[in-house]
Amino acid sequence: MTGVTPGPFRVAYHDAPVQTLLDKPGALAVFSFSPATPHATDPRHLHVLQTALAAPATLECWSVAGEVSHGREDDLRWSRGAGWQFMAIEADESAGGIEAACEHVYDRLLAHLDASPERHLLRVWNYLDTINSGEGDAERYRRFCSARARSMAAHGLVRFPAATAIGHRGTPRRLQVYALSASADGHALENPRQVSAWEYPRQYGPTAPSFARAMLLPQGGLAISGTAAVIGHASHHVEDVTAQLDEAVANLRALLERAALPAFDTLSPLKVYVRHPEDAATVRAALARHLDASVPRILLQGDICRTELLVEIDGWCFENAA
Ligand code: 3EB
C-alpha cells in the first residue's frame, strides 16, 4: 500500500485537559504521564507507564496537518492522518513471560505496519517493569532484546527505528510499546561518539539492541533515541548523576551536529528519565546549565537498561519553519 506524502508532523507539551487537546484539528496522539489523568476512551490517548517527577501533569501531543482517523484491532490501537501513524499496544506477561509478551507485541505491530499505508517504522518506545531483574543473560532487558530481534527478523525488518527502552514502576508485568510510522522512510543516524547499539560486544547480552541512535523524519525534524552516558559501548561516570547528565548532553549535541541542526529550542521537547527520584533536583540544575530555559522538558522516573546508568534523555528537534 502506498499513502499520501507525509506533511508536517510536530510534537509539543501542553498543560490542558486531555479532551481539549484531542479536539484540536490534526491531533494524532496525546500522552499523559500521570496515573491521575482521567481516562479518555479515544484510542489516541495513551496513559504512558511512566510517572512524571513533578506536577503539573504536562501532556505530550503529536499533531499533523490534516484529517485524523483512528481505531482498534484487538489489543492494538492506531490513529493516522496526513501520512503519519501512531500505534500503541500493551501485553500482560503473566501467560508466557517477557519474551513471549515482547514477540507478541512486535508481531502485532509489524503485521499492522505491513498492512498500513504508513508502513515505515521510524520511532518506538518500550516500557517494561523491573527491567534490570535477572542475573547476567537472564536479565529482563537482555531477554527483551532477544525477543525484539527475533520478531524483527521474522518480519524482515533490517533497518532499525530509533527507540527508547526504559523500566517502569507501574502495573507489574505489563509491557507497553508505542510507535510512530510514516508513508515515507526516514533516515537513520548514528552517533560518532558511540558504537552502534546493534554492534555492541557480547558482554552486554546475547542479542545486541535493535535501534538507531536517531531518525531524521521525512519532512524534517529529528527523533532522538534514549541517550545516556555511553561512550563507545561503555557506560561512563558510574555513581555520578551530574557527570552522566553532562555526558548524555554531549551525546545529544553530537547527534544534532550530525543532523546539521543548530541547537535545542522551543521546538525540541525532551524527556528525561531519572532512576532515583531524589536525583531530580540535581538533574534539573544540570539541565539548566546546558539548555536554554525555553527548551521544553519533562522529568520522569525511569529505570535505565544498564544498572549503572542513572539518567537518560530522549526527544525531538524540529526546525522553525523558514
Ligand atoms: C544505550 O545507549 C542505552 O534497547 O531500545 C537506549 C535507547 C538504550 C534504546 C533500546 C536502549 C534502547 O545502549 C540504552
Boltz pocket constraint, residues with backbone or C-beta under 6 A from the ligand:
constraints:
  - pocket:
      binder: B
      contacts: [[A, 126], [A, 163], [A, 164], [A, 165], [A, 197], [A, 209], [A, 210], [A, 211], [A, 225], [A, 226], [A, 227], [A, 228], [A, 230], [A, 305], [A, 306]]
      max_distance: 6.0
